[in-house]
Amino acid sequence: MRLHVRSRDHAGAGWPWVLLHGLAVSHRYLMPTAAALHDGPVLVPDLPGFGLSGKPSRAYDVGRHCAAVASWLDAEGIAGARVLANSFGCQVAVELAVRRPDLVSALVLVGPTVDPAAPSAAAQALRWVADLVWEDPRQARIVAGDVRDAGVRRVLATLRLSVRHRIDQRLPSVRAPVLFLRGQRDPIAPTRWIRQAAGLTADAACGVVPAAAHNAITTAGAVVARQAIAFTARVATPN
């Protein structure tokens, strides 16, 4: 599977950042955060079927996305990455940390899905609609282009597959340190769920992105990056 990856080298030392996008979107909406991560190389892949990556005939579940990311990291010779993810990408990141702990030195999970209190595709869709009230409308053009690239059928199929993945049951197996972030106004990842997720994780911290909603990585990229850098500077060590 051909993966499209945007990357930026870094002249000094620093473990690489790998950014994983959420459902329906691509590397494009991660660019504000990627641009503000100044302490190491940054790599931002499009997951299979999304953005400019190859389009498999069927939608991938979390496990297959994880396997694709792991194969790419192995091919690039990357280990001990700091993985920053948003929404559905958090599920892939957690699965990667569980299956391949050698590839992950720390996780930063921004608005992780799926909250067990809303375990169906319909419940997630309702929360997404509620989130639109708080999102910056200037994102619409990016999201529309990403949905066009992926196709509505793939987006809906991936949503149905995503709610089958029990991230709450996988978090206790994560040994890398984890920072859970949420936008202050995010209805998809409410405070209760973030606290629950942190309580399930061996080494966890929580943070809030003021005035942001679910897509804090787009609308408050500099704030997300600042918190991510500060957290990983304290805790990340190569595996």
N, C-alpha and C positions, 0 to 999 in steps of 0.2 A: 504494500500500500504506500503510495507516494504521499509524503507529508510536506505541506508548506510550512516553513519555519522562518519567522523574522528574528534576527539576532543582532546583538550589539556586543562587540568585544570591549574589553576593559584592560587598560595598560597595566594597572597594579594588581596586587594580590586580591583574592576574594573568591569565595565559592560561588558557583554559577546560580543564577536565578532561573527557574523554569516556571512560566505562567500558563495556567490552564483555564480556558474560557468556559462559560456556562452554556446552557441549552440554547440552541437556535442561532447563536452568535459565533464570533470568530476572534482572531487576534486583534481585529480593528478596535474593538471596544476596550481592550486591555492597554492600548498605547499610552493613555495618560499615566497609568501606574508604571508601565515599563520605562517610560522616559525619565521618571523620577527615581528609579533604582540605580544609584550612582556608585555602589560599592562592589561591583563585580559584573561579570558577563551576564547578559540577559538573553534568554531564548524563549520565543513565544510561538508554539506550534498551533496549527489548526487541527483539531481532532478529526479523525477519519469521517468523511461525509459532510464536513462543515468548512466554511471559508473556501480557501483555494486548494485544500487537500483533495486527494482522490475520493471518489464516491463509490463505496462498496454497494453491492446490489441490495443488501439489507442493512437496516439500522443496527449499530453496535450497542450492546449493553455495556454496563460499567466495566465488567471484567475484560471484555474485548478491547475497549478503549485503553484500559490499564495496560494490557499486553502490548498494544501498539506503541504506547509511550515508552514502555520499558525496552522494547526492541530498538526503538530510535535512540534512546539514551545509551544503550549498549553499543550500538553502531558508532555513536559519536565519542565513545570512551568517557562518558560523563558519569560520575558517581558523587554521592554526598551533596546533591543539589538542594538548594532551598526552594521549595515548591510553594508558590503562591497561587491560589485558585479561588474562583468565584462560583457560587451556586452549584450547578451540576458538576462543574469541574472539581469541586471539593470532594465529591464522591469518588471520582477517578483518582484524586490525589491521595485520599485515605486508603483506597485499595492498593495503590502503588506502595505506600509506606508499609502496609501489612505484608504484601507479597514479596516486595523487594526492598527491604530496609536498607540495603547497601546503597541504594540509589538516592536516598532521602536523608538529609541531615536535619531538616526542620520543615514544618508545615505552617503556612499562614492561610487560614480558611476564612474567606469573606462571604458572609451570607450563605452558609452551607445548607444544602438540602439533603435529604427530605426530612422535615420535622415529623416525627412519628404521630403527632397530633393531627396531621393532615396527610394521611397515607395514600390518598388516591390521586389519580390524574386530575379529576374534577376539582378536588380540594386545592390542589396546587394551582390550577388555572384560576380559581376564584381569588386566591391570594395574589397572583400575578396581576389580575385586574385591579385589585385594591392598591397594589404598588404603583400603578400607572399615575395615580393622583399625585404622587410625590416626586416622580421622575422628571428630569429636565427634558422638555419636548425636543430639544435639539439632538437627542439621541436617536430619534425616530428614523432619520435617514440611514444611519449606520445599521440599525436593527433590520430595517426593511431590506437593505442590500444583503445582509447575512442570511435572512430567511429565504430570500430569492435564491441565493447560492446553494443552500442546503435543500430547499424544497419543503413545503408544508407537510407532506406525507412523512418525510424523515423526521422532522421536528416532532410531530405527534407520536410517531412510533418510539422515538427516543424518550419522550416524556413518559409513555406507558412503561417502558423498560426501567426508567429511573426510579419509579416508586416501588419497584420490586426489590431494589437494593436497600438493605437495612444498614445504613451508615451507623446507626446507634449500636448495632451489634458488632460492628467492626472496630469502632473507636477503642474499646478496651485492649485490642491487640496492637495498637500503635505505640511504638516505643520512642519515636522521635518527639521532641518538644513541639507543641502545637499552640499557636495563637489563634483564637477564635475572634473574628471581628464581625460587627454588623453595623449597617447604617442605622442611625438613630431612629429613622422613620420606616424601617424595613418590616413589612408585615409578613414576608415570606420566611424570614428567620427571626422570630420574635425573641425577646430577651430570655423568656423562660426556656426556650429550646437551646439557646446558646449556653446558658448555665447548666442545663442538663447534659449537653454534649461535653462541656468541660469537665463535669463531674464523672463522666465515663472514661476520661482520658488520663493516662498515668501522669503525664507532665504537661499541664495546660495553663494558659492564661487567657483572659478575655479583655476585649477593648471595644470602644464605640467610636464610630466616625460621625462627628456632629453634623446635623442637618442633612445627612445623606439618606437615601433609600437603598433599595436592593443593589443597584448598580453603582455602589460607592467607588468601585475601581475605575469607573469612567468619569463620574462627576466630582470625585474627590481623590484623584489619583495621587497627588502629592502627599495628602494626609495619610492615605493607606501605606504608601511607600515609606514614609517617615516612621510609622509605627512598626512596620515589618522589619526595617533595617535595625531599629533599636532593639527589637525582640531577638532577632537572630544574632546580633552582636553579643548578646548576653549568653545565649544558650547553644548556638549551633556549633557542633564539632564534626569533623569528617568521620564517616563510618569506616 
